Amino acid sequence: MNPYPIGLILTGRRVLVVGGGAVATRRIPALLEAGADVVVVSTGLTPALRGLADAGRLTWIPRRFESSDVDGAWLVHVAVDDPEAAAEVSAAAEARRVFCVRADDRHAATAWTPAVTRHGRVTVAVTAGGQPRRAMAVRDAIRALLAGGPEATVGEHRRGTVALVGGGPGDPELITVKGRRLLAAADVVVADRLAPGLLLDELRPEVELVDASKVPYGPGRAQEEINRLLVEHALAGRFVVRLKGGDPFVFGRGGEEVLACTRAGVPVVVVPGVTSAVAAPAAAGIPVTHRGVAHELIVVSGHVAPDDPASLVDWAAVARLRGTLCVLMGLKNLDAIVAALLAHGRAPDTPVAMIQEGTTTRQRVVRATLATIVAAADDVRPPAVMVVGDVVSALED
């Protein structure tokens, strides 16, 4: 087959994905980034996809596929490994003259997903006659040229190693060069929900993707299970990348994973990442420090309420500070956090900003004061960073 290359404009157009497993988890972020109206038909979803569904980013129909599901779709992705079920979807798409991608059998498909690399606004897609390995090799060579030099691969001495890679705050281009290089060489990738989804779309087809998403206050793997998976895969001789959002050591539980690996005799490489505590405000035009405005910055976790005995934050001391306060994972306890800051002396008219999904194309910024932020942020959804201090308005004219 000699496919005709084309770029699809999917903004606002329905794309049907049949299947809610690892393949769908890898493919859907790129569809969402393209602006597609994604509908997933599956009896179950990975935690990462469940998080997208709960956030309203995609529509989930929790049942088996029916041929009428193809009605109105511009493109169909089959992300199941059952040949009979996949053939049923293909037949329904063919009857309606809708292009269909088959993850299980490219020869039975009417469209292929290429090996993709992105560099700024440049997107390179390689099909290589339907040979995934060759397409990936060509893609990687082009990516190296776009990045300005050759990318080294991970040598055999890294087999049996775990790399904790900070994926950054959401924009896939904010992962470090080293982090991206190690991700390209991974045998197994254990990814969080907050890890940039588009990076998963660039993995080699043989890479095993483990969805370790921990949806806030929802279903997810226990940390002990994640630790076990990292150790198990490394001891089996694989190069494992633990892809995390932000920085592994900024409220990312990376320290626990390092301890689990070292106790099992597994070498660990830590690749720092850009933390959302600084990047999300910056993307919103808020410098966390500014000459003559703030000479101090404190970052706290708000996942435990201030009045909870388990809280390790000295909220009275935090409230007395005159600099910048950044609160991560504080949306659920926003009322209690605001009440604690006011009760301990922070001024009600202190500027506050809430940045939702900072650095991504879905970024949203809500500005208010400490006295009004609870009402103003009523419809803000996680992940969100709260910034308290005069820096919020420092760059406003």
N, C-alpha and C positions, 0 to 999 in steps of 0.2 A: 504494500500500500504506500501511496505517496500523498500524504495529507496536505490539504490546502491551509497554510497558516493564516490565522485571523485573530484579531483582538475583539472580544465580545464586550459590548457596553451593557452591563447588567444592572445599572442603577435603577432601582424601583421595579425591577422585573423579577417574576417568580422563578426561583430555582428549587427544584425538588431534590432532596437528598434522602435516599432510602437506606436506612441503617444508622445506628447511633453509637458505633464503637470507635476503635482507635483510628480507622481509616477516615471516618467522618470527622473526627477530632482534628486530624491533620489538614483536611481539605476545606472545612467550613470557614476558618478565619480569613482565607483569601477571598472567598465568595462574599463575606460580610464586608471586607475592605473594599471590594469592588462595588458595594452599594446594593447587592442583590437582596431581594425579599426571600430569605431562605426558609423553606418549609421542610421539616424533618419528619419522616414517617418511620417509626421504630417502636418496638415494644419496650425498649429501655434506652437510657442515655448514659454516657460517661459523666462523671461529676463536672467536668469542664463544660460539656454541652448543656448539662442541666443548669449550670450557672448562667450561660448565655440565654437559655430559655426563660429562666426566672427574671433576668434583667430585661426581657422583652426584645432581645437582639435577634431571636429567631422564633419561629412557630413550631411547636412540637405536637404531632398527632400520635398519641400513644397506642398504636395498634399495628397490625400487619398491613402490608401494602395492598391497595386495591387499584385496579387499572384506572379508575376515575381520578386518582390522585395526580395523574399526569396532565389532566385538563388545565389549561391556562399556564402551564410551565413553558419557559423558554429554553430550559436546559435541565437535564436529569443527571444526577450522579448516583450510581449504584455502589454503595459502600457495604456490601454484605459478601460473605465468602461461601454462600450456599448457591451453587450453580443453577439449580432449578428456580430458586427465588429470583436470582439475578436475571435469568432468561425471561421470566415473566414480566419484569420491569422493562427489559429491552423491547419485548414484543409490544407492550403498551405504548412505549415511546415511538417505536417504528410506525405503528398504526396511525399515530397522530402527527408524524413527521417532526418529531422533536429530537434534537441531538442528545445522545446518551453516552455518558462516560461509564466504563465498566472497570472497577478496581480489580476484579477477579480475572478478567479475560479481555485484554486489549483487542484481540482479533475479533471479538464479538461486539465491540463498541462501534459507535458512529462518530465518536470524538475522543481525543486523547488529552490528558493533562500533561503538559510538558514539564521538564526540569526547569525550575525558575530561579533566577537571582535578581535582586533589586538593589540598585545603587542610586539613591536620590530618586529622581523622577524617571530614571531609566530602568525598564524591565526587560530582561532577556529571557526568552523561552526557547528551549531546545527539545526537539522530539527525537531526532536520530533514528528515524525509521522504526519507532516503537521499541527500541532497545534501551531500557531504563539506565543500565550501567554506563553505556556509552554516552547517553544524554547527560548524565550526572558529571561524567568526566569532562565533557566539553563545557558544561555549565560552570564547573569549578575553575577551569582554566580562564574562562571569560571573567568570572568574578575576581580572580586574582589580578587580571589586567585592569579591571575597573578600580580595584582597591590600590593599585599603584605598585604591585610587586607580587612575586610568587608566594603562595601560602604553603607553609610546611605541613606535612602530615604528621600524625602521631605515630611514633615508632613502636616497635614491639615491646620496648621497655615499659611502655605505659599500659600494657595489657594487665588486667588485674588491679587497675587504679580507678579511683573515683575522683571526678573533678566537680567541685561545687562551683557552678557558674552563675554569677549574677546577671540576669537578663535585662536589667534596667527597668524603668518605670512603665513601659508599655510600647513606646515607639521601637520597632525592631531594629532601627539603625542606631539605637543608643546602647546596644550590647557592645562590649569591648572587642577589639580585633582578636585578642587572644581567646575570648569566650566564643566567638564565632568560629574560629579555627578549630578549637577543641570540639565544638558541637558538630562540625562537619566530619570529624574523624570518629565519632562515637559509635559504639556497637549497640548500646542501650541508652535511651534518654528517659529520665524520670522527671516529668514536668509538672509544675504547679499551675493552678488556674491563672495566676497573675503573670506567668511567663508570657512574653509576647507570642501570640498564636501564629503569626506569619512565619516565625522561625521554624515552626514544626513542618510547614509546607515545603521547606527546603531540605529536609532530611533525606538521606539515601533510602531507596525503597526497602532495603533489607534491615534497616535500623528498627530495633524493637522499641516501641513507644509505650511507656508505662504512665498512665494518667494518674498522678498522685494529687489531683486537685482536691483542695479542701475548701469547699464552698462555705463562706462564713455562716456559722450556726446551722449548717445543713450536713448532708451526707458527705463522707470522705474517708480516706484511709487514716488510721491512727498513725501517729508519728513513729511508734514502735514498728509498725508494719513497713513504713517507708525505710526505716533504718535497716530492717531485715532484708528488704529487696536490694538495697545498695550493696550490702555485704555479700549477699547470695550471688548476685551477678558478677561482682568483682572476683570472688573466690573461684568462680567458674571460668575465669580467664578473660573476661570481657572488659572493654574500656567503657566506663559508665559516666555519663554526664548527668548531674543533678541540676536541672535548669530551674532557677528560681526567679521570681520577680524581684526587682530592686537589687539590693545587696544581700548576700547570704547571711551576713552577720548583723544586719539591722532589722531586728524583730523577725528574722527569717528562720530561726531555729537551726541555723547552720552549725552552730557549736555542738548541738546534740548529735548531729549527723557525723561530724568529725570525730567525736568521742566514740560513737558506735563503730566507726570504721577502724580507728586506731586500736581499739580494744580487740578487734578481730584480726589485727595484723594487716589491714588493707591500707596501702598508701593513699593519701588524699592531697589533691591540688586545689587550692582555693583561688578563684578568680573573682576579684571584687567587681561589684556592679554599681551603676548609678542609682542612688536611692531616691525614691519618690519624695522623701522629706525635703529635698533640695530641688529636684528636677521639676516636680509638679508646680510648685510656686513659680519657679523660673519661667516655665512655659506659659504661665498665666500673667507674666509681667511683674512678678513680685520677687524682689531680691530678699533673701532671708536675712541678710545683713546689709546695712547701708551707712555710709559715713555720716555721722551726726544724728543718726536715727537709732541704730541698734548695734551694740558692741558685744552682744551675747546671743547665742542660739541654743535652745534646748529642744530635744526631740523626745517625745514620750509616747508610749503605747496607751491607747484608750480602750483596749479590749476588755479590761477589768474596770468596773465602775469605781469612782473615788471612795465611796463609802463601803466597798467590799473589803473584808479583812485580808483578802489575798492580794490587794493592790500594793505594789512596791514604790509607787510614786508619792513623793511628799508634795501634795497639791498646795498646801499652805505656802511652802517655799517657792513653788513654781509661780503662784499668783503674785508673789512679792517682786518677782523679776520685772525689769523694765524693758527687756529685749524681746526677741521673737520666740514664740512657742509654736512648734509644729506637732500636731497630734495625728498619729497614724492609727487606723482601725478604731476610730472613736465614734463612728456614726451611730451605732446602737446605743451608746451611753452619752450622746450629745447633751441631753437635758442635764444629766448629773454632772458632767464635766463643766458646763457653763455655770451651773449653780455653785459648784465648788470654787471656781475662779472668782465669781462675784462675792461669795461669802468670805473669802480670804483677802479681799481688797482690790482685785483688778477692776479698773474703772468700767462702768457699763457702756461708755461711748468708745471703748477700744475697738479699732477696726478689726474685722474678722473676714476671712475668705474661706470658702469651701471649694476645693478643686476636685471635680469628679473625673476619673479616667484621664488624668493629666498626661500630656505629651502625645496622646492618641488623636485620631481624627474625630473622636467622640467627646473630646474634652469639653467640660462645661464649668463655668466659674460663677459662684454665687457670692456676692459681697454684702456685708451687713455690719452690724456692731455686735458686741458681746451681748447686749440686751435684746437684740432682735434676730440673732442668727438661727435660733431654734425654729422659729416660724418661717424664716426665709429659706431654710434648707429642708423644709418638710418633704420635698419630693426628690432630694438628692439620694443617690444609690451608691453603694460601695463598688469599687474601691474609691475612697475619697480622702484627701488630705486637708486637715484644718490648720489654718495659719492665723495666729493671734498676734497682733502688734502693729505699731505704726508703720512698719514696712509695707503693710498691705496697701497703703495709699501713698507710699513714698514716690512713686514714679508717675502719679497722676498730676496733670496740669492744674 
